[in-house]
Amino acid sequence: MNFPILKVEIKYEHDIVLARQRARFIAGLLGFDANDQTRISTSVSEIARNAFKYAGGGAVSFLVEGQHKPQIFICRIGDHGPGIPDVALILEGRYRSQTGMGMGIVGARKLMDYFHIESAPGGTVVMLGKTLPNAAPMVDARRISEMADTLLRQRPHDPFEEVQQQNQELLTAMNELRQRKEELEALNRELEDTNRGVAALYAELDEKASHLSRANELKTRFLSNMSHEFRTPLNSILSLSRILLDRLDGDLTDEQEKQVTFIKKAAEDLSVLINDLLDLAKIEAGKIVVHPAEFGIANLFSALRGMLRPVLMNPAVNLVIEEPSGAPTMMSDEGKISQILRNFISNAIKFTERGEIRVTATPGDDGKSVVFSVADTGIGIPPEYHEKIFEEYTQVPTPLHSKQKGTGLGLSLSKKLAELLGGSITMTSAPGEGSTFSAVVPSVFRDAHLEEEAAEAVNVLKNQVLVIEDDETAALLYEKYLRGSGFQVFLVRTLKDARARLNEIKPMAVVLDILLRGEDGWGFLTELKSAEATRDIPVFIATVLDEHDKGIAFGAEDLATKPVDRKWLLNRLGEIARRRPVEKVLIIDDEEVARYILKGTLADTKYAILEASEAETGLRIARSERPDIIFLDLVMPGMDGFEALVRLKSMEETRDIPVIIVSSKVLEEAERRTLNEKALAVISKEAVSREAAISKIRDAVTGHAKLREETARGRTVDA
């Protein structure tokens, strides 16, 4: 509901001054402070001056919108002129005229909470709005009547007095600006000192990371090379031991047989150690390969029985391998799962003197995994060693452990193998009560880390839409409407969740149910349009009420009455998408083939492809072109990708550009953590994994491009 207050005709130049005076006086009557009065009166005079100068006159209407708080003070300036042909460019801040008309419109928009303009040949209407202060009394018909009487008694100032008052306001504003400038200069000095300290710290950390990386690479290379070198003489020792024990070259005395047996046992233990070291080196170097294949758990257990029962020499211990019931057929690496279980069972045999060792396989709680467990009635493990036993070369210092020598690598290797398969290892144990080791392995192997990274890469290339809807049926409709359309939907049910999501992303548009249960949708819209970070995000209101004018006054892009029409929604979102500038993708990679493949992936989209064959050139292009996303290789001559990423994130022009690392470098955990802090995703250049990730990015970009083309022709995309 509207409460009209006053209308001022703009026929002569002094009417502009009168409109300014009336705007300030009415704002004061409504409870606005001096600063807001100045903002409102300045905005009204700027738009009124445009109406007089370009349309030959017009009218300014003052009114209050709404029957409930928050109410809004509306200043409507209309004319019957030729219209403004460049409204969109003016609002985007890209239009510059010699007369300065665009500056007046943009300035008025910044000073007010709400701004809406409609312009066409035949006239222009500008709506300026400011939310009434919370402490201000409600405006109703009685108060409007009182304000009208006050306005009749109030004598407008002459132009000279108005100029004097404007000068006083300008002096006050200049003093405030001078104070803020001094505060900003002091803050900038502090930030410069902090930046110098951070830069020095980064340099030190980079140097240490480089040393650690080189040391780790040397260790991995040494383990890999030496493991292979050790195998040849070990195999010779084992072969010669068997020849001697088989008496192929003559009989042995009892003492000689004992000595050769000791030699053979030592060689076998050393062989196990070498094999474990080699497997660990492969995992750390990223060279171990998962070979997923379909297999049945019953067959896996059958093979384990055949391998391990001969090893159990203690008649006081019973090895029970249960037939799996309910466990699904798996698509994973059977050999690596078998290796994990052999390590578990081998440890259980070593440290169980009497009782039972039970091996089971059961479906996981999530229905998508299998839990392999090995439970024993052995000596158990003290609580202080529950974490340490998974570290390399760690053993529990107990009398039985001193008898049963081991490498201290089996559990560490099992843990890394389980994580490689996308799973994890858990353990429960107590001294004297035995231990249970469990490996939780997904039924179907997926490179989960890569899929997550690819999904994040897809997100940044899609148009993101935040939907705030607490009705489940309506929420389902939005998901169906936008599925496969090239728009990525983020659905939240409460305003609290919406605020949290807006801290993580900046969507291209927001769809808001204004009548959320127990929450103030109008207040949230006011909040969005008042905050610097969100005021430019278009908001579409979905409601059962017909309050189009109020929605526009509050700053909404448009309003739809429920149920929302799918064609309307896609067309309106398509219009928003077309307003956005053409996206640019920058590829920084010294390998021409890698750039060629990535360019080919994006070839059938409307993304403009920029490329650089070295980091220095890439940084220059990034600063000048401001691409929407950067694909960065790590290993390049001269400046490498690590340094380039640090510099990208330290420069003001490029720090907010998302970066996806595309590299064949085997990353250490510390390197991956460092990259994950600065980059959106890290994708391997290995053929299969890379193609899987890039195909997802391509689907997202292609869907985005098709949506633009079809919405431009007035068509919709089937969900």
PARORO-216627 format. One record per residue (C-alpha): residue in one letter; x, y, z. Coordinates in steps of 0.25 Angstrom, whole numbers, padded with zeros to 4 digits, always signed. Layout:
N
AXYZ ...
***
This chain:
719
M+0000+0000+0000 N+0005+0014-0004 F+0004+0027+0005 P+0005+0039-0005 I+0012+0051+0002 L+0015+0062-0008 K+0017+0064-0023 V+0026+0075-0029 E+0025+0079-0044 I+0038+0082-0051 K+0036+0093-0061 Y+0046+0103-0058 E+0061+0102-0053 H+0058+0107-0039 D+0048+0095-0038 I+0060+0086-0037 V+0064+0094-0024 L+0050+0093-0019 A+0050+0078-0021 R+0063+0076-0014 Q+0058+0085-0002 R+0045+0077-0001 A+0053+0063-0002 R+0062+0068+0010 F+0050+0073+0018 I+0041+0061+0016 A+0053+0052+0020 G+0055+0059+0033 L+0040+0058+0036 L+0041+0043+0034 G+0053+0041+0044 F+0065+0041+0035 D+0078+0046+0040 A+0086+0058+0034 N+0094+0049+0025 D+0083+0041+0020 Q+0075+0054+0017 T+0087+0059+0009 R+0088+0046+0001 I+0073+0046-0002 S+0072+0061-0006 T+0085+0060-0015 S+0080+0047-0022 V+0066+0054-0025 S+0073+0067-0030 E+0082+0059-0039 I+0071+0051-0046 A+0061+0064-0046 R+0072+0072-0053 N+0073+0060-0063 A+0058+0061-0066 F+0059+0076-0067 K+0071+0076-0076 Y+0068+0065-0085 A+0053+0064-0085 G+0049+0078-0083 G+0042+0075-0070 G+0035+0065-0061 A+0030+0062-0048 V+0035+0057-0034 S+0026+0049-0025 F+0029+0046-0011 L+0022+0034-0004 V+0023+0023+0006 E+0022+0009+0002 G+0017-0002+0011 Q+0007-0004+0023 H+0017-0012+0032 K+0032-0010+0035 P+0041-0008+0029 Q+0034+0003+0021 I+0042+0010+0010 F+0042+0025+0006 I+0040+0025-0010 C+0044+0037-0018 R+0038+0035-0032 I+0044+0044-0044 G+0036+0043-0057 D+0037+0051-0070 H+0031+0050-0084 G+0045+0051-0092 P+0051+0043-0103 G+0057+0033-0093 I+0071+0028-0090 P+0077+0019-0101 D+0089+0014-0092 V+0082+0010-0079 A+0089-0004-0078 L+0103+0002-0081 I+0101+0014-0071 L+0097+0004-0060 E+0109-0005-0062 G+0118+0008-0061 R+0123+0006-0075 Y+0116+0018-0082 R+0123+0032-0082 S+0116+0044-0088 Q+0121+0058-0090 T+0109+0064-0082 G+0111+0054-0070 M+0097+0049-0070 G+0102+0035-0067 M+0110+0040-0055 G+0097+0046-0049 I+0089+0033-0050 V+0101+0024-0045 G+0103+0034-0033 A+0088+0034-0029 R+0088+0019-0030 K+0100+0018-0020 L+0094+0028-0010 M+0080+0020-0009 D+0076+0007-0004 Y+0067+0003-0015 F+0068+0008-0030 H+0060+0004-0042 I+0059+0011-0056 E+0050+0009-0068 S+0053+0017-0080 A+0047+0016-0094 P+0044+0026-0105 G+0032+0035-0099 G+0038+0035-0085 T+0047+0031-0073 V+0043+0027-0059 V+0053+0026-0048 M+0049+0020-0034 L+0059+0024-0023 G+0056+0017-0009 K+0062+0018+0005 T+0058+0009+0016 L+0052+0017+0028 P+0060+0016+0041 N+0056+0005+0051 A+0054+0015+0062 A+0045+0024+0053 P+0030+0023+0056 M+0020+0016+0046 V+0015+0024+0035 D+0000+0023+0033 A-0011+0032+0028 R-0012+0041+0040 R+0003+0043+0040 I+0003+0047+0025 S-0008+0057+0028 E+0001+0063+0039 M+0013+0064+0030 A+0004+0071+0019 D+0000+0082+0029 T+0015+0083+0033 L+0019+0084+0018 L+0008+0095+0016 R+0014+0103+0027 Q+0028+0102+0023 R+0034+0113+0014 P+0044+0108+0004 H+0058+0114+0005 D+0062+0123-0007 P+0073+0118-0016 F+0084+0126-0009 E+0081+0119+0005 E+0080+0106-0002 V+0094+0108-0008 Q+0099+0112+0006 Q+0093+0099+0012 Q+0100+0091+0001 N+0113+0097+0004 Q+0112+0094+0019 E+0108+0079+0016 L+0120+0078+0006 L+0130+0084+0017 T+0125+0074+0027 A+0126+0062+0017 M+0140+0067+0013 N+0144+0067+0028 E+0139+0053+0029 L+0146+0048+0016 R+0159+0055+0021 Q+0158+0047+0034 R+0155+0034+0027 K+0167+0036+0018 E+0177+0038+0029 E+0171+0025+0036 L+0173+0018+0022 E+0187+0023+0021 A+0190+0018+0035 L+0184+0004+0031 N+0191+0003+0018 R+0205+0006+0025 E+0201-0006+0035 L+0197-0015+0023 E+0210-0012+0016 D+0218-0016+0028 T+0210-0028+0029 N+0211-0032+0014 R+0227-0030+0015 G+0227-0040+0027 V+0218-0050+0020 A+0226-0049+0007 A+0239-0052+0015 L+0231-0064+0022 Y+0227-0069+0008 A+0241-0068+0003 E+0246-0076+0015 L+0235-0086+0014 D+0237-0088-0001 E+0252-0090+0002 K+0249-0101+0012 A+0238-0107+0004 S+0248-0108-0008 H+0259-0115+0001 L+0248-0124+0007 S+0243-0128-0007 R+0257-0131-0012 A+0260-0139+0000 N+0247-0147-0001 E+0250-0149-0016 L+0264-0154-0013 K+0259-0163-0002 T+0248-0169-0011 R+0258-0171-0022 F+0268-0178-0013 L+0257-0187-0007 S+0253-0191-0021 N+0266-0193-0027 M+0272-0200-0015 S+0260-0209-0013 H+0262-0214-0027 E+0277-0216-0025 F+0275-0224-0012 R+0265-0234-0019 T+0276-0240-0028 P+0286-0245-0017 L+0274-0248-0008 N+0268-0257-0018 S+0281-0264-0020 I+0282-0266-0005 L+0268-0272-0004 S+0271-0281-0016 L+0284-0286-0011 S+0278-0289+0003 R+0267-0297-0003 I+0278-0305-0011 L+0285-0308+0002 L+0273-0312+0010 D+0268-0321-0001 R+0282-0328-0001 L+0284-0327-0016 D+0299-0326-0014 G+0301-0335-0002 D+0296-0338+0012 L+0296-0327+0023 T+0299-0329+0038 D+0288-0325+0048 E+0296-0313+0052 Q+0298-0309+0037 E+0283-0311+0034 K+0280-0302+0046 Q+0290-0291+0041 V+0285-0292+0027 T+0270-0291+0032 F+0274-0278+0040 I+0280-0272+0027 K+0268-0276+0019 K+0259-0269+0030 A+0267-0257+0030 A+0267-0255+0015 E+0252-0257+0015 D+0250-0247+0026 L+0259-0237+0018 S+0251-0240+0005 V+0238-0236+0012 L+0244-0223+0017 I+0249-0220+0003 N+0236-0223-0003 D+0229-0214+0007 L+0239-0203+0005 L+0237-0204-0010 D+0222-0203-0009 L+0223-0191+0000 A+0232-0184-0009 K+0223-0186-0021 I+0211-0181-0013 E+0219-0168-0009 A+0224-0166-0023 G+0210-0167-0028 K+0214-0179-0037 I+0206-0190-0032 V+0194-0193-0041 V+0180-0198-0036 H+0175-0209-0046 P+0160-0210-0043 A+0153-0222-0047 E+0140-0229-0043 F+0142-0240-0033 G+0134-0248-0022 I+0138-0247-0008 A+0136-0262-0006 N+0146-0265-0016 L+0156-0255-0009 F+0154-0263+0004 S+0156-0276-0002 A+0169-0272-0008 L+0173-0266+0006 R+0170-0280+0013 G+0179-0287+0003 M+0190-0277+0006 L+0190-0275+0021 R+0185-0288+0027 P+0199-0295+0025 V+0205-0283+0032 L+0198-0285+0045 M+0207-0295+0052 N+0201-0293+0066 P+0190-0303+0069 A+0185-0295+0080 V+0180-0284+0070 N+0168-0286+0061 L+0168-0278+0048 V+0153-0276+0044 I+0150-0269+0030 E+0135-0267+0030 E+0127-0269+0017 P+0122-0255+0014 S+0107-0252+0014 G+0101-0240+0009 A+0114-0234+0004 P+0113-0229-0011 T+0121-0233-0023 M+0133-0223-0023 M+0139-0214-0034 S+0153-0211-0028 D+0167-0216-0028 E+0166-0230-0022 G+0181-0232-0021 K+0183-0220-0012 I+0171-0224-0003 S+0177-0237-0001 Q+0190-0231+0002 I+0183-0223+0013 L+0177-0235+0019 R+0189-0243+0018 N+0196-0233+0027 F+0185-0233+0037 I+0185-0248+0038 S+0200-0249+0038 N+0200-0239+0050 A+0189-0247+0057 I+0196-0260+0056 K+0209-0254+0061 F+0203-0248+0074 T+0192-0259+0077 E+0197-0270+0086 R+0184-0277+0088 G+0169-0275+0084 E+0164-0271+0070 I+0166-0262+0058 R+0153-0258+0051 V+0153-0252+0037 T+0139-0246+0033 A+0133-0237+0022 T+0120-0229+0024 P+0113-0218+0016 G+0117-0204+0021 D+0106-0195+0028 D+0106-0186+0015 G+0102-0198+0006 K+0113-0194-0003 S+0125-0201+0004 V+0130-0214+0010 V+0136-0215+0024 F+0147-0226+0024 S+0151-0229+0039 V+0161-0238+0045 A+0159-0240+0060 D+0168-0248+0069 T+0169-0252+0084 G+0184-0248+0085 I+0192-0239+0094 G+0185-0226+0090 I+0191-0213+0088 P+0192-0202+0099 P+0184-0189+0096 E+0196-0180+0095 Y+0201-0188+0083 H+0188-0188+0075 E+0192-0177+0066 K+0207-0180+0066 I+0206-0194+0061 F+0202-0188+0047 E+0215-0180+0046 E+0226-0186+0038 Y+0236-0195+0046 T+0228-0194+0059 Q+0226-0207+0068 V+0220-0209+0082 P+0231-0211+0092 T+0225-0224+0099 P+0232-0237+0102 L+0224-0245+0091 H+0228-0234+0081 S+0242-0235+0084 K+0241-0250+0081 Q+0233-0248+0068 K+0242-0239+0060 G+0236-0231+0048 T+0238-0219+0039 G+0229-0209+0045 L+0224-0206+0031 G+0212-0215+0029 L+0201-0207+0036 S+0207-0194+0030 L+0206-0200+0016 S+0192-0206+0019 K+0187-0192+0023 K+0192-0185+0010 L+0187-0196+0001 A+0173-0195+0007 E+0173-0180+0005 L+0178-0182-0009 L+0166-0190-0011 G+0157-0179-0006 G+0155-0186+0008 S+0161-0185+0022 I+0166-0194+0034 T+0160-0195+0048 M+0165-0202+0060 T+0160-0206+0074 S+0169-0213+0084 A+0172-0214+0099 P+0183-0221+0106 G+0179-0236+0109 E+0166-0235+0101 G+0171-0236+0087 S+0170-0227+0075 T+0161-0224+0063 F+0166-0218+0050 S+0156-0213+0040 A+0158-0208+0026 V+0146-0201+0020 V+0147-0201+0005 P+0137-0195-0005 S+0130-0206-0013 V+0133-0199-0026 F+0146-0192-0028 R+0146-0177-0032 D+0157-0167-0032 A+0149-0159-0022 H+0159-0148-0020 L+0160-0145-0035 E+0145-0146-0036 E+0143-0135-0025 E+0154-0126-0032 A+0147-0128-0045 A+0133-0124-0039 E+0139-0112-0033 A+0145-0108-0047 V+0131-0110-0053 N+0125-0101-0042 V+0133-0089-0046 L+0130-0091-0061 K+0115-0092-0058 N+0105-0081-0056 Q+0101-0082-0041 V+0087-0079-0036 L+0084-0078-0021 V+0069-0083-0018 I+0063-0080-0004 E+0051-0088-0003 D+0045-0095+0009 D+0034-0103+0002 E+0039-0117-0002 T+0030-0117-0014 A+0034-0104-0019 A+0049-0107-0017 L+0047-0120-0025 L+0041-0112-0036 Y+0053-0103-0037 E+0063-0115-0037 K+0055-0121-0049 Y+0053-0107-0056 L+0068-0105-0056 R+0074-0119-0057 G+0082-0120-0070 S+0080-0105-0073 G+0095-0100-0071 F+0091-0094-0058 Q+0096-0100-0045 V+0086-0099-0034 F+0089-0097-0019 L+0076-0100-0011 V+0075-0095+0003 R+0063-0095+0013 T+0066-0084+0023 L+0072-0070+0022 K+0083-0074+0032 D+0087-0085+0021 A+0086-0074+0010 R+0095-0065+0017 A+0105-0076+0019 R+0105-0080+0005 L+0107-0065+0000 N+0119-0065+0008 E+0125-0077+0000 I+0120-0073-0014 K+0115-0061-0022 P+0103-0066-0030 M+0099-0060-0043 A+0084-0059-0038 V+0076-0062-0025 V+0062-0067-0025 L+0055-0063-0012 D+0042-0068-0006 I+0038-0056+0001 L+0028-0063+0011 L+0038-0072+0018 R+0032-0079+0030 G+0036-0071+0042 E+0046-0062+0035 D+0046-0048+0029 G+0048-0049+0014 W+0046-0034+0012 G+0057-0031+0022 F+0066-0041+0016 L+0064-0034+0002 T+0067-0021+0009 E+0080-0027+0015 L+0084-0032+0001 K+0082-0019-0006 S+0089-0011+0005 A+0102-0020+0006 E+0113-0016-0004 A+0116-0030-0007 T+0102-0034-0011 R+0095-0022-0016 D+0098-0025-0030 I+0093-0039-0030 P+0079-0039-0037 V+0068-0045-0028 F+0055-0051-0034 I+0044-0052-0023 A+0034-0064-0024 T+0022-0062-0015 V+0007-0065-0014 L+0004-0050-0013 D+0003-0040-0024 E+0013-0029-0019 H+0021-0026-0031 D+0022-0011-0029 K+0027-0014-0014 G+0037-0024-0019 I+0042-0014-0030 A+0043-0003-0020 F+0051-0012-0010 G+0061-0015-0022 A+0056-0028-0027 E+0059-0031-0042 D+0045-0037-0044 L+0034-0044-0037 A+0027-0057-0041 T+0014-0062-0034 K+0015-0077-0030 P+0015-0087-0036 V+0027-0081-0044 D+0026-0084-0059 R+0038-0091-0064 K+0039-0083-0077 W+0039-0070-0070 L+0050-0074-0060 L+0059-0079-0071 N+0057-0067-0080 R+0059-0058-0068 L+0072-0065-0064 G+0077-0065-0078 E+0075-0050-0079 I+0084-0049-0067 A+0094-0058-0073 R+0095-0050-0086 R+0098-0037-0078 R+0111-0043-0073 P+0123-0041-0081 V+0130-0051-0090 E+0137-0061-0081 K+0152-0063-0084 V+0161-0075-0081 L+0176-0074-0079 I+0185-0087-0081 I+0199-0086-0076 D+0207-0098-0080 D+0220-0100-0087 E+0215-0113-0094 E+0209-0109-0107 V+0202-0122-0108 A+0195-0120-0094 R+0191-0106-0098 Y+0185-0112-0111 I+0177-0123-0104 L+0171-0113-0094 K+0168-0103-0105 G+0161-0114-0113 T+0153-0118-0101 L+0147-0103-0100 A+0147-0102-0115 D+0132-0103-0117 T+0128-0093-0106 K+0128-0078-0106 Y+0140-0076-0097 A+0151-0068-0102 I+0164-0076-0101 L+0177-0069-0097 E+0190-0076-0096 A+0204-0075-0091 S+0216-0084-0092 E+0223-0078-0080 A+0219-0073-0066 E+0225-0059-0068 T+0216-0057-0081 G+0204-0063-0074 L+0205-0053-0062 R+0205-0042-0072 I+0193-0047-0079 A+0186-0050-0066 R+0188-0035-0062 S+0184-0029-0075 E+0172-0038-0079 R+0167-0042-0065 P+0162-0056-0070 D+0151-0063-0062 I+0159-0076-0060 I+0173-0080-0061 F+0179-0094-0064 L+0193-0094-0059 D+0204-0105-0061 L+0214-0107-0050 V+0227-0111-0057 M+0232-0101-0066 P+0245-0095-0070 G+0249-0082-0063 M+0238-0079-0053 D+0230-0091-0049 G+0216-0092-0046 F+0217-0092-0031 E+0224-0078-0032 A+0214-0073-0042 L+0202-0077-0033 V+0208-0069-0022 R+0210-0057-0030 L+0196-0058-0036 K+0190-0059-0022 S+0198-0047-0017 M+0195-0037-0029 E+0182-0029-0027 E+0178-0031-0041 T+0179-0046-0041 R+0177-0051-0027 D+0162-0054-0028 I+0163-0062-0042 P+0161-0077-0039 V+0173-0085-0043 I+0172-0100-0047 I+0186-0107-0046 V+0187-0117-0058 S+0201-0124-0056 S+0207-0138-0058 K+0216-0135-0045 V+0215-0145-0034 L+0211-0137-0022 E+0216-0139-0008 E+0205-0137+0003 A+0211-0123+0007 E+0211-0119-0007 R+0196-0123-0009 R+0192-0116+0003 T+0199-0103-0001 L+0193-0103-0015 N+0179-0106-0009 E+0180-0094-0001 K+0182-0085-0013 A+0176-0093-0025 L+0162-0097-0028 A+0166-0111-0032 V+0178-0120-0035 I+0176-0129-0047 S+0186-0140-0052 K+0191-0140-0066 E+0191-0155-0066 A+0183-0159-0079 V+0171-0166-0073 S+0169-0158-0060 R+0171-0145-0068 E+0161-0148-0079 A+0151-0152-0068 A+0153-0139-0061 I+0153-0130-0074 S+0141-0137-0080 K+0133-0132-0068 I+0138-0118-0070 R+0135-0119-0084 D+0121-0123-0081 A+0119-0111-0072 V+0124-0101-0082 T+0117-0107-0094 G+0103-0107-0086 H+0106-0093-0083 A+0109-0089-0097 K+0096-0096-0102 L+0087-0089-0092 R+0092-0076-0096 E+0089-0079-0111 E+0076-0084-0109 T+0071-0074-0099 A+0076-0063-0109 R+0066-0069-0119 G+0055-0069-0109 R+0055-0085-0107 T+0056-0093-0094 V+0065-0104-0091 D+0059-0117-0087 A+0062-0121-0073 
***
